[in-house]
Amino acid sequence: MSKKKLAVLAAAGAAMLLAGCETTNLKMGSGSGADTVATGGAGGATSSGENSQLEKCASPLGTVSLVENQNAGWYTILRDEYRLPPTANLLRLMVQQSNCFVVVERGAAGMRAMSRERELMQSGQMRGGSNFGGGQMVASDYGLSPEIVFSEGNTGGLGGALGGIIGGRAGSVLGGLSAGTKTREAAAMLTLVDNRSGVQVGASQGSASKTDFGGMGQLFGSSAGGSLGGYQNTPQGKVIAAAFMDAYNQMVRSVRNYRAQSVQGQGLGGGGRLGVDGGAAPSQTYTPENAPRKAAPTRRTQRRR
């Protein structure tokens, strides 16, 4: 092998070390995962083709509805910049495959569809036995709220600088390789709220990252670079899906061993244990027995009467 080729290969190796070649596979949290983590399907308590990293439960812990704040800044980025659909559909799949909760419909489109069927029933247009009467909807025990934090970096600047230092053919290849290298990152948060009491019963955070080497085709030609260079167009959605699965797994691990929080004394909402200056003791409840008593009348007040 000529010295020129050796120099090119050495430059490629240096670029891979700088970018972290172990991150070419999609990473969820501290581990690695497949390119797409949300796979397969679900039907009732049965799932198929699900990701092996998805945490599961032996039986559901209750019903859950997805609460997505479409006015939040992260949702605007999801819709306008990344052109991605709502996160609710992605989470629905993960939740049902995990068998930890039973998903109930509370989205605007789904609720309109159910209302339309009931209106048709009331109008007399449905055939007999359709059974769309009242009292059949299942309550949502919990509300699951997602949130996304976006971050996307580009490591090409450092590689370009090193390429200028090395110079020559090897330097230009190194600079071109690193210029096309991008590390995509995403962090996701989930909160689980009890719909009856309004108490937050669970919260979790997850993350994922993926490094794409878009300049590999410059090293090895179109035959090998065609497939590797395609990573440059990997959608941010794959990283977001992995971040949500990481967050959901963190939550499942916690709620599987759930123990309710309790406040000593008066319980939840009974005043708390943190006192306020000038106020009653937080653990003391007003009763006729502990109410302030009026002073007994003196002889002077009795004479005035």
TANOR-V690642 format. One record per residue. RES is the residue in three letters. PHI is phi as a letter, one per 20 degrees, with the letter a starting at -180 (999 if undefined). BURIAL is # if it has 16 or more other ideal C-beta (glycine too) atoms within 10 Angstrom, else .. Layout:
((RES PHI BURIAL) (RES PHI BURIAL))
This chain:
((MET 999 .) (SER f .) (LYS f .) (LYS f .) (LYS f .) (LEU f .) (ALA f #) (VAL f #) (LEU f .) (ALA f .) (ALA f #) (ALA f #) (GLY f .) (ALA f #) (ALA f #) (MET f #) (LEU f .) (LEU f #) (ALA e #) (GLY n .) (CYS f .) (GLU f .) (THR e #) (THR f #) (ASN e .) (LEU f #) (LYS d #) (MET d #) (GLY m #) (SER e .) (GLY d .) (SER d .) (GLY c #) (ALA f .) (ASP f .) (THR c .) (VAL e #) (ALA e #) (THR c #) (GLY m .) (GLY b .) (ALA b #) (GLY b .) (GLY m .) (ALA e .) (THR d .) (SER c #) (SER b .) (GLY m .) (GLU f #) (ASN f #) (SER f .) (GLN e #) (LEU f #) (GLU f #) (LYS c .) (CYS c .) (ALA f .) (SER b .) (PRO f #) (LEU e #) (GLY q #) (THR e .) (VAL b #) (SER c #) (LEU e #) (VAL d #) (GLU d #) (ASN e .) (GLN f .) (ASN e .) (ALA f .) (GLY f .) (TRP f #) (TYR f #) (THR f .) (ILE f .) (LEU g #) (ARG e .) (ASP e .) (GLU e .) (TYR e .) (ARG l .) (LEU d #) (PRO f .) (PRO g #) (THR f #) (ALA g #) (ASN f .) (LEU f #) (LEU f #) (ARG g #) (LEU f #) (MET f #) (VAL f #) (GLN f #) (GLN f #) (SER f #) (ASN m #) (CYS e #) (PHE b #) (VAL e #) (VAL e #) (VAL d #) (GLU e #) (ARG c #) (GLY f #) (ALA f .) (ALA f .) (GLY f .) (MET f .) (ARG f .) (ALA f .) (MET f .) (SER f .) (ARG f .) (GLU f .) (ARG f .) (GLU f .) (LEU f .) (MET f .) (GLN f .) (SER f .) (GLY n .) (GLN e .) (MET e .) (ARG f .) (GLY f .) (GLY n .) (SER f .) (ASN l .) (PHE d .) (GLY f .) (GLY f .) (GLY m .) (GLN d .) (MET f .) (VAL e .) (ALA f .) (SER e #) (ASP f #) (TYR c #) (GLY d #) (LEU d #) (SER d #) (PRO e #) (GLU b #) (ILE c #) (VAL d .) (PHE e #) (SER b .) (GLU c .) (GLY d .) (ASN c .) (THR e #) (GLY f #) (GLY f .) (LEU f .) (GLY f #) (GLY f #) (ALA f .) (LEU f #) (GLY f #) (GLY f .) (ILE f .) (ILE f #) (GLY m .) (GLY m .) (ARG f .) (ALA f #) (GLY f #) (SER f #) (VAL f #) (LEU f #) (GLY f #) (GLY f #) (LEU f #) (SER f #) (ALA f #) (GLY e #) (THR e #) (LYS c #) (THR d #) (ARG e #) (GLU c #) (ALA b #) (ALA c #) (ALA c #) (MET c #) (LEU c #) (THR c #) (LEU d #) (VAL d #) (ASP f .) (ASN f #) (ARG e .) (SER d .) (GLY m .) (VAL e .) (GLN f .) (VAL d #) (GLY a #) (ALA b .) (SER b #) (GLN c #) (GLY c #) (SER b #) (ALA b #) (SER b #) (LYS b #) (THR d #) (ASP d #) (PHE e #) (GLY f #) (GLY e #) (MET f #) (GLY f #) (GLN f #) (LEU e #) (PHE d .) (GLY n .) (SER f .) (SER f .) (ALA e .) (GLY f #) (GLY f .) (SER f .) (LEU f #) (GLY f #) (GLY f .) (TYR f #) (GLN f .) (ASN e .) (THR f #) (PRO f .) (GLN f #) (GLY g #) (LYS f #) (VAL f #) (ILE f #) (ALA g #) (ALA f #) (ALA f #) (PHE f #) (MET f #) (ASP f #) (ALA f #) (TYR f #) (ASN f #) (GLN f #) (MET f #) (VAL f #) (ARG f .) (SER f .) (VAL f #) (ARG f .) (ASN d .) (TYR f .) (ARG c .) (ALA f .) (GLN f .) (SER c .) (VAL d .) (GLN f .) (GLY n .) (GLN e .) (GLY m .) (LEU f .) (GLY m .) (GLY e .) (GLY p #) (GLY m .) (ARG d .) (LEU e .) (GLY f .) (VAL d .) (ASP g .) (GLY n .) (GLY d .) (ALA f .) (ALA g .) (PRO f #) (SER e .) (GLN d .) (THR e .) (TYR f .) (THR c .) (PRO g .) (GLU f .) (ASN d .) (ALA f .) (PRO g .) (ARG e .) (LYS f .) (ALA f .) (ALA f .) (PRO f .) (THR e .) (ARG f .) (ARG f .) (THR f .) (GLN f .) (ARG f .) (ARG f .) (ARG f .))
